[in-house]
Amino acid sequence: MIVPSIDLEAGSAVQLIGGEIRALDAGDPRPLAERFGRVGEIAVVDLDAARGSGTNGATIRDLLPRARCRVGGGIRSAEDAIAWFDAGAQRVVLGTAARPDVLCRLPRERVIVALDALHGEVVVDGWRTRTATRVAERMAALAGLAGEYLVTFVEREGRMAGIDLAACATLAQVARDAGARLTIAGGVTTPAEIAALDRLGIDAQVGMALYTGRLDLADAFAAPLTSDRVDGYWPTVVADERGVALGLAWSSLASLRLALAQGAGIYHSRTRGTWAKGETSGATQALLGVAVDCDRDALRFTVRQEDPGFCHRATRTCWGDDAGLGMLARRVEARARAAPVGSYSARLLGDPDLLEAKLREEAGELAVAGTFADIRHEAADVLYLVAVALARAGVQLADVETELDRRALRWTRRAGDAKPAPKEAP
């Protein structure tokens, strides 16, 4: 699959030829991160930090909530890597610091070892120094210490000169022998190249071709996809932010291009052609991400669905209204807009002191509940009150789940000690 790349220099997204010549300045990286992030992880590289001439740390931290990022450039110690884990990076990319004494201190599955190759030889110091070590040798020497290798073909970087598929196939086998995945960068230009790499189990990190328009993001993403249909359409499971399936649609390459470009739920109807969800009903969708399944023959659109829902029968899903926490949160949100006068929800929403008191009361009862039935009952009370607190503040349940996912990326763990109880007034 494709891994879009954002290289940062003085806060701007840039593309270099051969690592030195600035070919273009794409400006603010935030819109790029949001657009590229719709197709999966993106690579963010701090060129200034890599050169030791500055840092784009603040900019990268602003990108982390916008997309799932693998962060590289200037990470020279285990402490640097851990700091990026704690900031929310999905994975980190280590170059010269990819030594056994550093790698052994980090979670293998979240570490990518970057190797720059000039005609198969590892080069360092900004591609200026040759090492007399072959890339395959270096990969084998680090077997078991990283979950992925990133190999950049320096002679092709930024030049859109195509790939050496035979060399890639050789390195893919070395990576498999090491129990790791492989991503290659440098020269990837066409969807056919991305598809060929995917068949070898290789991801393609792409920059210049995307920025110049030589390669369309949707074409790149769809390159490995297959279909057993004569028309080539892909079944598309539509899910909300919490992963709840809303229904089934179909996608074509044309509809996928529009969906990714506009960030909206746009599909292909076998009777109407390309259509945008909610154009007539108002039940629009903001597209958060697109994923492909393991067999490369089906898609999942993750969307933020507006009321009344996905189904043409005005229900949340095509199987009727959903249940559980999602339904509870939406019901309370609706009451926050127009709660029946005198209802319990209206009282809680309108009286912050009452809401605080009830939260303390129900949380305390949950803390001492002992039986299955009591714990279930008290937990339901607490979750209802949490839903009210969220609705009152305009925070959605999906926002809380995103925060929990972000915390799961942290490597440094808090002690979790209880805070001292507040002293009572005399």
DRENDO-1510 file (C-alpha; in Angstrom, 1 decimal, always signed):
<recs>
REC; n; res; u; v; w
REC; 1; MET; +0.0; +0.0; +0.0 .
REC; 2; ILE; +1.0; +3.6; -0.2 .
REC; 3; VAL; +2.6; +5.7; +2.6 .
REC; 4; PRO; +2.4; +9.4; +1.6 .
REC; 5; SER; +5.4; +11.4; +2.8 .
REC; 6; ILE; +5.6; +14.9; +4.3 .
REC; 7; ASP; +9.2; +16.3; +4.5 .
REC; 8; LEU; +9.4; +19.3; +6.7 .
REC; 9; GLU; +11.9; +22.2; +6.4 .
REC; 10; ALA; +11.4; +25.4; +8.4 .
REC; 11; GLY; +7.8; +24.4; +9.1 .
REC; 12; SER; +6.9; +23.9; +5.4 .
REC; 13; ALA; +6.2; +20.7; +3.5 .
REC; 14; VAL; +9.0; +20.4; +0.8 .
REC; 15; GLN; +10.2; +18.0; -1.7 .
REC; 16; LEU; +13.9; +17.6; -2.5 .
REC; 17; ILE; +15.8; +16.0; -5.4 .
REC; 18; GLY; +18.7; +13.8; -4.2 .
REC; 19; GLY; +18.2; +15.1; -0.7 .
REC; 20; GLU; +19.6; +18.5; -1.5 .
REC; 21; ILE; +17.9; +20.4; -4.3 .
REC; 22; ARG; +14.5; +21.9; -3.3 .
REC; 23; ALA; +12.1; +21.1; -6.1 .
REC; 24; LEU; +9.0; +22.5; -4.5 .
REC; 25; ASP; +7.5; +24.1; -1.4 .
REC; 26; ALA; +4.0; +22.9; -0.6 .
REC; 27; GLY; +3.6; +25.3; +2.3 .
REC; 28; ASP; +1.4; +24.4; +5.3 .
REC; 29; PRO; +1.6; +20.6; +6.0 .
REC; 30; ARG; -1.6; +20.5; +8.0 .
REC; 31; PRO; -4.0; +20.2; +5.0 .
REC; 32; LEU; -1.7; +17.7; +3.4 .
REC; 33; ALA; -1.7; +15.6; +6.6 .
REC; 34; GLU; -5.5; +15.6; +6.8 .
REC; 35; ARG; -5.8; +14.6; +3.1 .
REC; 36; PHE; -3.1; +12.0; +3.0 .
REC; 37; GLY; -4.2; +10.6; +6.4 .
REC; 38; ARG; -7.4; +9.5; +4.8 .
REC; 39; VAL; -5.6; +6.5; +3.3 .
REC; 40; GLY; -3.7; +5.4; +6.4 .
REC; 41; GLU; -0.4; +6.1; +8.0 .
REC; 42; ILE; +1.7; +9.0; +6.7 .
REC; 43; ALA; +5.5; +9.5; +7.0 .
REC; 44; VAL; +6.6; +12.8; +8.6 .
REC; 45; VAL; +10.3; +13.6; +8.2 .
REC; 46; ASP; +12.0; +16.4; +10.1 .
REC; 47; LEU; +14.7; +17.4; +7.6 .
REC; 48; ASP; +16.1; +20.2; +9.8 .
REC; 49; ALA; +16.5; +17.8; +12.8 .
REC; 50; ALA; +18.1; +15.2; +10.6 .
REC; 51; ARG; +20.7; +17.8; +9.5 .
REC; 52; GLY; +21.2; +19.1; +13.0 .
REC; 53; SER; +20.2; +22.6; +11.8 .
REC; 54; GLY; +16.9; +23.1; +13.7 .
REC; 55; THR; +13.7; +21.4; +14.5 .
REC; 56; ASN; +10.1; +21.1; +13.3 .
REC; 57; GLY; +9.0; +19.4; +16.5 .
REC; 58; ALA; +6.1; +21.8; +17.2 .
REC; 59; THR; +4.8; +21.4; +13.7 .
REC; 60; ILE; +4.9; +17.6; +13.9 .
REC; 61; ARG; +3.1; +17.6; +17.3 .
REC; 62; ASP; +0.4; +19.6; +15.5 .
REC; 63; LEU; +0.1; +17.0; +12.8 .
REC; 64; LEU; -0.2; +14.0; +15.2 .
REC; 65; PRO; -3.9; +14.5; +16.1 .
REC; 66; ARG; -4.7; +15.0; +12.4 .
REC; 67; ALA; -3.2; +11.7; +11.0 .
REC; 68; ARG; -1.5; +8.5; +12.1 .
REC; 69; CYS; +2.1; +9.4; +11.7 .
REC; 70; ARG; +5.4; +7.5; +11.5 .
REC; 71; VAL; +7.9; +10.2; +12.6 .
REC; 72; GLY; +11.5; +10.3; +11.6 .
REC; 73; GLY; +14.4; +12.7; +11.3 .
REC; 74; GLY; +16.8; +13.6; +14.1 .
REC; 75; ILE; +15.9; +10.7; +16.4 .
REC; 76; ARG; +19.3; +9.9; +17.8 .
REC; 77; SER; +18.5; +8.0; +21.1 .
REC; 78; ALA; +16.0; +5.8; +22.7 .
REC; 79; GLU; +14.8; +8.7; +24.8 .
REC; 80; ASP; +14.1; +10.7; +21.6 .
REC; 81; ALA; +12.0; +7.8; +20.2 .
REC; 82; ILE; +10.1; +7.4; +23.5 .
REC; 83; ALA; +9.3; +11.1; +23.5 .
REC; 84; TRP; +7.7; +10.7; +20.1 .
REC; 85; PHE; +5.7; +7.7; +21.3 .
REC; 86; ASP; +4.4; +9.7; +24.2 .
REC; 87; ALA; +3.5; +12.5; +21.9 .
REC; 88; GLY; +1.3; +10.2; +19.8 .
REC; 89; ALA; +3.5; +8.9; +17.0 .
REC; 90; GLN; +2.3; +5.5; +15.7 .
REC; 91; ARG; +5.9; +4.5; +14.9 .
REC; 92; VAL; +9.3; +6.1; +14.8 .
REC; 93; VAL; +11.9; +5.9; +12.1 .
REC; 94; LEU; +15.6; +5.6; +13.2 .
REC; 95; GLY; +18.5; +6.1; +10.9 .
REC; 96; THR; +22.0; +6.4; +12.3 .
REC; 97; ALA; +20.7; +5.7; +15.7 .
REC; 98; ALA; +19.5; +2.2; +14.6 .
REC; 99; ARG; +22.0; +0.4; +16.7 .
REC; 100; PRO; +21.3; -2.7; +18.8 .
REC; 101; ASP; +21.9; -0.8; +22.1 .
REC; 102; VAL; +19.2; +1.7; +21.2 .
REC; 103; LEU; +16.8; -0.7; +19.4 .
REC; 104; CYS; +16.7; -3.2; +22.3 .
REC; 105; ARG; +15.2; -0.5; +24.5 .
REC; 106; LEU; +12.2; +0.1; +22.2 .
REC; 107; PRO; +9.1; -1.8; +21.2 .
REC; 108; ARG; +10.1; -3.7; +18.1 .
REC; 109; GLU; +6.8; -3.5; +16.4 .
REC; 110; ARG; +6.8; +0.3; +16.5 .
REC; 111; VAL; +10.3; +0.8; +15.2 .
REC; 112; ILE; +11.3; +1.4; +11.6 .
REC; 113; VAL; +14.9; +1.2; +10.6 .
REC; 114; ALA; +15.8; +3.6; +7.8 .
REC; 115; LEU; +18.6; +2.6; +5.4 .
REC; 116; ASP; +19.7; +4.9; +2.6 .
REC; 117; ALA; +21.1; +3.0; -0.4 .
REC; 118; LEU; +23.2; +4.2; -3.2 .
REC; 119; HIS; +23.3; +1.5; -5.8 .
REC; 120; GLY; +22.8; -1.1; -3.0 .
REC; 121; GLU; +25.4; +0.4; -0.6 .
REC; 122; VAL; +24.4; +2.0; +2.7 .
REC; 123; VAL; +25.3; +5.7; +2.8 .
REC; 124; VAL; +25.2; +8.0; +5.8 .
REC; 125; ASP; +25.8; +11.6; +6.8 .
REC; 126; GLY; +23.1; +13.0; +4.5 .
REC; 127; TRP; +24.0; +10.5; +1.8 .
REC; 128; ARG; +27.5; +11.9; +1.6 .
REC; 129; THR; +29.5; +9.0; +3.2 .
REC; 130; ARG; +29.7; +5.5; +1.8 .
REC; 131; THR; +30.0; +2.6; +4.3 .
REC; 132; ALA; +31.1; -0.3; +2.2 .
REC; 133; THR; +28.1; -2.2; +3.7 .
REC; 134; ARG; +25.4; -3.6; +1.5 .
REC; 135; VAL; +21.8; -2.8; +2.5 .
REC; 136; ALA; +20.9; -6.5; +2.7 .
REC; 137; GLU; +23.8; -7.1; +5.1 .
REC; 138; ARG; +22.7; -4.3; +7.4 .
REC; 139; MET; +19.1; -5.5; +7.4 .
REC; 140; ALA; +20.2; -9.0; +8.3 .
REC; 141; ALA; +22.5; -7.7; +11.1 .
REC; 142; LEU; +19.5; -5.9; +12.7 .
REC; 143; ALA; +17.1; -8.9; +12.4 .
REC; 144; GLY; +14.7; -9.1; +15.3 .
REC; 145; LEU; +15.3; -5.5; +16.5 .
REC; 146; ALA; +12.7; -3.7; +14.3 .
REC; 147; GLY; +9.3; -4.4; +12.9 .
REC; 148; GLU; +10.0; -2.7; +9.6 .
REC; 149; TYR; +12.7; -1.4; +7.3 .
REC; 150; LEU; +12.6; +1.7; +5.2 .
REC; 151; VAL; +15.0; +1.6; +2.3 .
REC; 152; THR; +15.5; +4.7; +0.2 .
REC; 153; PHE; +17.0; +4.4; -3.2 .
REC; 154; VAL; +19.1; +7.5; -3.2 .
REC; 155; GLU; +19.9; +7.5; -6.9 .
REC; 156; ARG; +16.1; +7.6; -7.6 .
REC; 157; GLU; +14.9; +9.8; -4.8 .
REC; 158; GLY; +12.8; +12.8; -6.0 .
REC; 159; ARG; +13.5; +12.0; -9.7 .
REC; 160; MET; +10.4; +9.9; -10.4 .
REC; 161; ALA; +12.6; +7.5; -12.4 .
REC; 162; GLY; +10.7; +4.3; -11.6 .
REC; 163; ILE; +11.8; +1.4; -9.4 .
REC; 164; ASP; +14.2; -1.5; -9.6 .
REC; 165; LEU; +11.6; -4.3; -9.0 .
REC; 166; ALA; +14.3; -7.0; -8.9 .
REC; 167; ALA; +16.3; -5.2; -6.2 .
REC; 168; CYS; +13.1; -4.7; -4.2 .
REC; 169; ALA; +12.1; -8.3; -4.4 .
REC; 170; THR; +15.6; -9.3; -3.0 .
REC; 171; LEU; +15.2; -6.9; -0.1 .
REC; 172; ALA; +11.7; -8.1; +0.6 .
REC; 173; GLN; +13.0; -11.6; +1.1 .
REC; 174; VAL; +15.7; -10.3; +3.5 .
REC; 175; ALA; +13.0; -8.5; +5.4 .
REC; 176; ARG; +10.8; -11.6; +5.6 .
REC; 177; ASP; +13.7; -13.6; +6.9 .
REC; 178; ALA; +14.2; -11.0; +9.6 .
REC; 179; GLY; +10.5; -11.1; +10.5 .
REC; 180; ALA; +9.9; -7.6; +9.4 .
REC; 181; ARG; +8.0; -5.6; +6.8 .
REC; 182; LEU; +9.6; -3.5; +4.1 .
REC; 183; THR; +8.8; +0.0; +2.8 .
REC; 184; ILE; +10.7; +1.4; -0.1 .
REC; 185; ALA; +11.1; +5.1; -1.2 .
REC; 186; GLY; +12.7; +6.7; -4.2 .
REC; 187; GLY; +11.4; +6.6; -7.7 .
REC; 188; VAL; +7.8; +5.3; -7.2 .
REC; 189; THR; +5.7; +7.0; -9.9 .
REC; 190; THR; +2.9; +4.8; -11.2 .
REC; 191; PRO; +0.0; +2.8; -9.8 .
REC; 192; ALA; +1.4; -0.3; -11.6 .
REC; 193; GLU; +4.6; +0.0; -9.5 .
REC; 194; ILE; +2.7; +0.3; -6.3 .
REC; 195; ALA; +0.6; -2.8; -7.2 .
REC; 196; ALA; +3.8; -4.8; -8.1 .
REC; 197; LEU; +5.4; -3.8; -4.8 .
REC; 198; ASP; +2.2; -4.8; -2.9 .
REC; 199; ARG; +2.3; -8.2; -4.4 .
REC; 200; LEU; +5.8; -8.6; -3.0 .
REC; 201; GLY; +4.5; -7.5; +0.4 .
REC; 202; ILE; +6.2; -4.1; +0.1 .
REC; 203; ASP; +4.7; -0.7; +0.9 .
REC; 204; ALA; +5.6; +2.4; -1.2 .
REC; 205; GLN; +6.6; +5.7; +0.5 .
REC; 206; VAL; +5.7; +8.4; -2.0 .
REC; 207; GLY; +6.4; +12.1; -2.0 .
REC; 208; MET; +7.3; +13.9; -5.2 .
REC; 209; ALA; +4.9; +12.0; -7.5 .
REC; 210; LEU; +2.0; +13.0; -5.3 .
REC; 211; TYR; +3.0; +16.6; -4.9 .
REC; 212; THR; +3.5; +17.2; -8.6 .
REC; 213; GLY; +0.2; +15.4; -9.5 .
REC; 214; ARG; +2.1; +12.8; -11.5 .
REC; 215; LEU; +0.4; +10.2; -9.2 .
REC; 216; ASP; -3.2; +10.7; -8.0 .
REC; 217; LEU; -3.8; +9.7; -4.3 .
REC; 218; ALA; -6.8; +7.6; -5.1 .
REC; 219; ASP; -5.1; +5.9; -8.0 .
REC; 220; ALA; -2.1; +5.1; -5.7 .
REC; 221; PHE; -4.3; +3.8; -2.9 .
REC; 222; ALA; -6.5; +1.7; -5.3 .
REC; 223; ALA; -3.5; +0.2; -7.2 .
REC; 224; PRO; -3.4; -3.1; -5.2 .
REC; 225; LEU; -7.2; -3.6; -5.2 .
REC; 226; THR; -8.9; -6.4; -7.1 .
REC; 227; SER; -12.5; -7.1; -8.0 .
REC; 228; ASP; -14.3; -10.2; -9.2 .
REC; 229; ARG; -17.0; -8.1; -10.8 .
REC; 230; VAL; -17.1; -7.3; -14.5 .
REC; 231; ASP; -17.6; -3.6; -13.7 .
REC; 232; GLY; -14.7; -3.6; -11.3 .
REC; 233; TYR; -16.6; -2.0; -8.4 .
REC; 234; TRP; -15.6; -2.7; -4.8 .
REC; 235; PRO; -18.0; -3.5; -2.0 .
REC; 236; THR; -17.6; -0.8; +0.6 .
REC; 237; VAL; -18.6; -1.2; +4.3 .
REC; 238; VAL; -19.5; +2.1; +5.7 .
REC; 239; ALA; -18.8; +2.5; +9.5 .
REC; 240; ASP; -19.0; +5.4; +12.0 .
REC; 241; GLU; -16.1; +6.7; +14.1 .
REC; 242; ARG; -16.7; +3.9; +16.7 .
REC; 243; GLY; -16.5; +1.2; +14.0 .
REC; 244; VAL; -20.2; +0.4; +14.0 .
REC; 245; ALA; -21.3; -0.7; +10.5 .
REC; 246; LEU; -23.9; +1.7; +9.0 .
REC; 247; GLY; -24.5; -0.1; +5.8 .
REC; 248; LEU; -23.0; -1.4; +2.5 .
REC; 249; ALA; -22.2; +0.7; -0.6 .
REC; 250; TRP; -20.1; +0.3; -3.7 .
REC; 251; SER; -17.1; +2.3; -4.8 .
REC; 252; SER; -15.5; +2.9; -8.2 .
REC; 253; LEU; -12.2; +4.5; -8.9 .
REC; 254; ALA; -14.1; +7.7; -10.0 .
REC; 255; SER; -16.1; +7.8; -6.8 .
REC; 256; LEU; -13.0; +7.0; -4.7 .
REC; 257; ARG; -11.2; +9.9; -6.3 .
REC; 258; LEU; -14.0; +12.3; -5.3 .
REC; 259; ALA; -14.3; +10.9; -1.8 .
REC; 260; LEU; -10.6; +11.4; -1.0 .
REC; 261; ALA; -10.4; +14.8; -2.7 .
REC; 262; GLN; -13.5; +16.2; -1.0 .
REC; 263; GLY; -13.3; +14.3; +2.3 .
REC; 264; ALA; -16.9; +13.2; +2.0 .
REC; 265; GLY; -19.0; +10.0; +1.7 .
REC; 266; ILE; -19.2; +9.6; -2.0 .
REC; 267; TYR; -20.0; +6.2; -3.6 .
REC; 268; HIS; -21.1; +4.5; -6.8 .
REC; 269; SER; -24.7; +3.5; -7.3 .
REC; 270; ARG; -25.3; +0.8; -9.8 .
REC; 271; THR; -28.4; +2.7; -11.0 .
REC; 272; ARG; -27.5; +6.4; -10.4 .
REC; 273; GLY; -23.7; +6.4; -11.0 .
REC; 274; THR; -21.5; +8.5; -8.6 .
REC; 275; TRP; -23.4; +10.0; -5.7 .
REC; 276; ALA; -22.7; +11.9; -2.5 .
REC; 277; LYS; -24.5; +10.6; +0.6 .
REC; 278; GLY; -26.9; +13.2; +2.0 .
REC; 279; GLU; -27.2; +15.5; -1.0 .
REC; 280; THR; -31.0; +15.4; -0.8 .
REC; 281; SER; -31.7; +14.2; +2.7 .
REC; 282; GLY; -29.1; +16.3; +4.6 .
REC; 283; ALA; -27.6; +13.1; +6.1 .
REC; 284; THR; -24.2; +13.9; +4.9 .
REC; 285; GLN; -20.9; +12.2; +5.8 .
REC; 286; ALA; -17.5; +13.5; +6.5 .
REC; 287; LEU; -14.9; +10.9; +5.4 .
REC; 288; LEU; -12.4; +10.2; +8.1 .
REC; 289; GLY; -10.5; +7.4; +6.5 .
REC; 290; VAL; -10.5; +4.6; +3.9 .
REC; 291; ALA; -9.0; +1.1; +4.6 .
REC; 292; VAL; -8.6; -2.0; +2.4 .
REC; 293; ASP; -9.2; -5.5; +3.7 .
REC; 294; CYS; -6.6; -8.2; +3.8 .
REC; 295; ASP; -7.7; -9.7; +0.5 .
REC; 296; ARG; -7.5; -6.3; -1.3 .
REC; 297; ASP; -11.1; -6.7; -2.6 .
REC; 298; ALA; -13.2; -4.7; -0.2 .
REC; 299; LEU; -13.1; -1.2; +1.3 .
REC; 300; ARG; -14.1; +0.3; +4.6 .
REC; 301; PHE; -15.1; +4.0; +4.8 .
REC; 302; THR; -15.0; +5.5; +8.3 .
REC; 303; VAL; -17.3; +8.5; +8.4 .
REC; 304; ARG; -18.9; +11.0; +10.7 .
REC; 305; GLN; -22.6; +10.5; +9.9 .
REC; 306; GLU; -25.1; +13.3; +10.3 .
REC; 307; ASP; -28.7; +12.7; +11.3 .
REC; 308; PRO; -31.0; +11.0; +10.7 .
REC; 309; GLY; -28.6; +8.3; +9.6 .
REC; 310; PHE; -27.2; +6.2; +6.8 .
REC; 311; CYS; -30.3; +4.3; +5.8 .
REC; 312; HIS; -32.9; +5.8; +3.3 .
REC; 313; ARG; -35.5; +4.8; +5.9 .
REC; 314; ALA; -34.1; +7.4; +8.2 .
REC; 315; THR; -32.5; +5.0; +10.7 .
REC; 316; ARG; -28.9; +5.1; +11.9 .
REC; 317; THR; -27.9; +1.9; +10.1 .
REC; 318; CYS; -29.4; -0.2; +7.3 .
REC; 319; TRP; -30.2; -2.8; +10.0 .
REC; 320; GLY; -32.2; -0.3; +12.1 .
REC; 321; ASP; -31.2; +1.9; +14.9 .
REC; 322; ASP; -28.1; +0.9; +16.8 .
REC; 323; ALA; -27.8; +0.4; +20.5 .
REC; 324; GLY; -25.3; +0.7; +23.4 .
REC; 325; LEU; -23.1; +3.7; +24.2 .
REC; 326; GLY; -23.4; +5.2; +20.8 .
REC; 327; MET; -27.1; +5.4; +20.9 .
REC; 328; LEU; -27.0; +6.7; +24.5 .
REC; 329; ALA; -24.6; +9.5; +23.6 .
REC; 330; ARG; -26.6; +10.6; +20.6 .
REC; 331; ARG; -29.9; +10.5; +22.6 .
REC; 332; VAL; -28.3; +12.7; +25.3 .
REC; 333; GLU; -26.8; +15.0; +22.7 .
REC; 334; ALA; -30.3; +15.5; +21.2 .
REC; 335; ARG; -31.7; +16.3; +24.7 .
REC; 336; ALA; -28.9; +18.8; +25.2 .
REC; 337; ARG; -30.4; +20.6; +22.2 .
REC; 338; ALA; -34.1; +20.3; +23.3 .
REC; 339; ALA; -34.6; +18.3; +26.5 .
REC; 340; PRO; -38.2; +17.9; +27.7 .
REC; 341; VAL; -38.9; +20.5; +30.4 .
REC; 342; GLY; -38.6; +18.9; +33.9 .
REC; 343; SER; -36.9; +15.8; +32.7 .
REC; 344; TYR; -34.0; +14.3; +34.6 .
REC; 345; SER; -31.7; +15.1; +31.6 .
REC; 346; ALA; -32.9; +18.7; +31.5 .
REC; 347; ARG; -32.2; +19.1; +35.2 .
REC; 348; LEU; -28.7; +17.7; +34.9 .
REC; 349; LEU; -27.8; +19.7; +31.8 .
REC; 350; GLY; -29.1; +22.9; +33.3 .
REC; 351; ASP; -27.6; +22.5; +36.8 .
REC; 352; PRO; -23.8; +21.8; +36.8 .
REC; 353; ASP; -23.8; +21.5; +40.6 .
REC; 354; LEU; -26.4; +18.7; +40.5 .
REC; 355; LEU; -24.4; +17.0; +37.7 .
REC; 356; GLU; -21.2; +17.1; +39.7 .
REC; 357; ALA; -22.9; +15.8; +42.8 .
REC; 358; LYS; -24.5; +12.9; +40.9 .
REC; 359; LEU; -21.3; +12.0; +39.3 .
REC; 360; ARG; -19.5; +11.8; +42.6 .
REC; 361; GLU; -22.4; +9.9; +44.2 .
REC; 362; GLU; -22.8; +7.2; +41.4 .
REC; 363; ALA; -19.0; +6.8; +41.0 .
REC; 364; GLY; -18.8; +6.2; +44.7 .
REC; 365; GLU; -21.5; +3.6; +44.6 .
REC; 366; LEU; -19.8; +1.8; +41.7 .
REC; 367; ALA; -16.5; +1.8; +43.6 .
REC; 368; VAL; -18.1; -0.3; +46.4 .
REC; 369; ALA; -20.5; -2.4; +44.4 .
REC; 370; GLY; -19.8; -6.1; +44.8 .
REC; 371; THR; -22.1; -8.3; +42.8 .
REC; 372; PHE; -22.4; -8.7; +39.1 .
REC; 373; ALA; -25.9; -7.1; +39.1 .
REC; 374; ASP; -24.9; -4.2; +41.3 .
REC; 375; ILE; -21.7; -3.4; +39.3 .
REC; 376; ARG; -23.7; -3.5; +36.0 .
REC; 377; HIS; -26.4; -1.2; +37.5 .
REC; 378; GLU; -24.0; +1.3; +39.0 .
REC; 379; ALA; -21.8; +1.4; +35.9 .
REC; 380; ALA; -24.8; +2.1; +33.7 .
REC; 381; ASP; -25.6; +5.1; +36.0 .
REC; 382; VAL; -22.1; +6.4; +35.7 .
REC; 383; LEU; -22.0; +6.0; +32.0 .
REC; 384; TYR; -25.3; +7.9; +31.6 .
REC; 385; LEU; -23.9; +10.8; +33.7 .
REC; 386; VAL; -20.7; +10.8; +31.7 .
REC; 387; ALA; -22.8; +11.0; +28.5 .
REC; 388; VAL; -24.6; +14.0; +30.0 .
REC; 389; ALA; -21.3; +15.7; +31.0 .
REC; 390; LEU; -20.0; +15.2; +27.4 .
REC; 391; ALA; -23.1; +16.5; +25.8 .
REC; 392; ARG; -23.1; +19.6; +28.1 .
REC; 393; ALA; -19.5; +20.4; +27.0 .
REC; 394; GLY; -20.0; +19.6; +23.3 .
REC; 395; VAL; -17.6; +16.6; +23.5 .
REC; 396; GLN; -18.5; +13.5; +21.5 .
REC; 397; LEU; -18.0; +9.9; +22.6 .
REC; 398; ALA; -15.7; +9.4; +19.6 .
REC; 399; ASP; -13.5; +12.2; +20.9 .
REC; 400; VAL; -13.0; +10.3; +24.1 .
REC; 401; GLU; -12.2; +7.1; +22.3 .
REC; 402; THR; -9.7; +9.0; +20.2 .
REC; 403; GLU; -8.0; +10.2; +23.4 .
REC; 404; LEU; -7.9; +6.7; +24.8 .
REC; 405; ASP; -6.3; +5.5; +21.5 .
REC; 406; ARG; -3.8; +8.3; +21.8 .
REC; 407; ARG; -2.9; +7.3; +25.4 .
REC; 408; ALA; -2.4; +3.7; +24.3 .
REC; 409; LEU; +0.5; +5.0; +22.1 .
REC; 410; ARG; +2.4; +6.3; +25.1 .
REC; 411; TRP; +5.4; +4.3; +26.1 .
REC; 412; THR; +6.1; +6.1; +29.4 .
REC; 413; ARG; +3.5; +4.9; +31.9 .
REC; 414; ARG; +2.1; +6.9; +34.8 .
REC; 415; ALA; +2.4; +5.5; +38.3 .
REC; 416; GLY; -1.4; +5.9; +38.7 .
REC; 417; ASP; -1.3; +6.8; +42.4 .
REC; 418; ALA; -4.5; +8.3; +43.9 .
REC; 419; LYS; -4.5; +12.0; +44.4 .
REC; 420; PRO; -4.7; +13.2; +48.0 .
REC; 421; ALA; -8.3; +13.8; +49.2 .
REC; 422; PRO; -9.2; +17.5; +49.4 .
REC; 423; LYS; -9.2; +18.8; +53.0 .
REC; 424; GLU; -12.6; +19.5; +54.4 .
REC; 425; ALA; -13.3; +23.1; +55.4 .
REC; 426; PRO; -13.3; +23.5; +59.2 .
</recs>
